[in-house]
Amino acid sequence: MADRYFLKGLILLVLLLTFSCSQSPIVDVDCEINSGPCIKEIGGSTVVFDITPKPVRAMRRLEFSIAIKQKETLKEDRLLLKLSMPGMDMGENAVLLHRSEDGTYKGQGVIVRCPSGKTIWRADIEIPGLGSTYFVFDVKP
């Protein structure tokens, strides 16, 4: 009788793991952040995203930067960079970026380590007057 319950429990565990793993979306990395800054076009302007130091690793203090190349200077003193892991709920992780004297927005934060071992992250940035964009990148564990 105990073997029967064990077998049912094992089957249930396999089914749960199968369905929970299959729900994870496949996300393409569009930013090789460990090779250098990443660039996207938005609203006729160029957005340059970077993280230092390299290699970018989880659980380390990192500096995030956004440079916006456009004709007119943004008036915002701060931007909010939201970090998330596609297909996983890692809680809220946002980095407040402050405009520096050269016009680049910079801030410090940490990319947390995922218990599942996944290393793909997404950084979303909304830029007033231009719109929003995102960068999908891989970090070292």
N, C-alpha and C positions, 0 to 999 in steps of 0.2 A: 504494500500500500504506500509506503514511504517513497519507493522508487517511482511510483506513478505520479505523486505530487512533485517530486524532483523533476521528472521529465516535463510535466506541464509548465512548471516554473521556468525551466530552461528554454522551452519553446516560446513562452511569453517574452522572456528577456531578449531572445534573438529577434523576434518580431518588432519589439520596441526599438531596439538598436537599429534595425534595418530601416524602419520608417523615419526615425529621427535623423538619421544620416542622409536619407534621400531627400529631405526637405531643404537642404542647404543649396542655395542657388550657385550656379557656376558663374564666377566673376572673372573677367579678364583684367589683368594688371595693365594699366595704361601709362604707368609712371615708373621708370627704373630709378628710383630715388637714390639708390646706392651708387649710381653712375654719375649723378649730378642733378641739377635743377630740372624740373618738369615744366613744360609750357603748354598753355591752352589759350585759344582765342575766345573772347566773350564780348558781345556788344561792340565790336570794332576795336577792342583793346586787347592787349596781350597780358596774361596773368602768368607770373613765374613763381612756382612753389618750390621750396627747398627745406630740408631738414639737416641739421648738423648736430653733433659730429657724425662722420661716416666711419664704418658702416652703421646704419641706423639699427639700433637694437631695442628690444623691449626692456622695460624696467630700468631705463637710464634717463637721466635728465637730458632733454633735447631742446634745441632752439628751432622753432618753426618760423619760416618767413614767407611773406607774400609780397611780391613787387608787381605793381600795375603800371604798364607802359601805355599811356594815352596822352592825348593832346592837353586835356585839362586835368589839373591836380585834384584828387579827391579831397573833400573837406572833412571827412570822418577822421577822428583821432584814433578810433579803435575799430577793429573788425573781430568777429568771432569765428574761429575755425573749429568745426565740429568733427570729432574723430569717431568712427564706428567700424565695426567688423561685419562685413556682409554675411548674412545668414546666422549671426549670433547676437545675442543681447548681452553686451558687455557693460551696460550701464551708461550713464552720461559721462562723456569725456570731451571737454571743450577747452580750447586754449584762447585766451584773450590776447590779441595782437595789438600792440601800440605802434603808432606811426613814429618812426625815427626821423632824424634830421634829413636823411637822404631820401625820405619818402617811402622807404620800405617798411612794411608792418612786421614786427617781430614779437615773439612771446615764447615762454618756456613751458614745457609740459612733459608728460611721461606717457608712452604707449604701454599699456599693461600687457602682461603675458596671458594668453588664453590657455585655460586648463586643457583644452582639447588638442593643443599643439598647433592650431592654425596660425598663420602669420600674415594673412592678407588683410590690409586695412584700407579704409576710405576716408579721405579728408574732404569735407564739404565747406565751401566758403560762399557767402552771399555778399555781393559788393553793391552797395546802394547806387542806383542809377545805371548799373551795367547788367545786373542779374546774378545768377549763381552758377557755379561750376564745381566739379569734384575731381579728385585725383585718387586712383586706386594703386596701391603700392605694397610691396613685400618688405617685411622687417626681419632681421635676424633674431633668432630666439635668445 
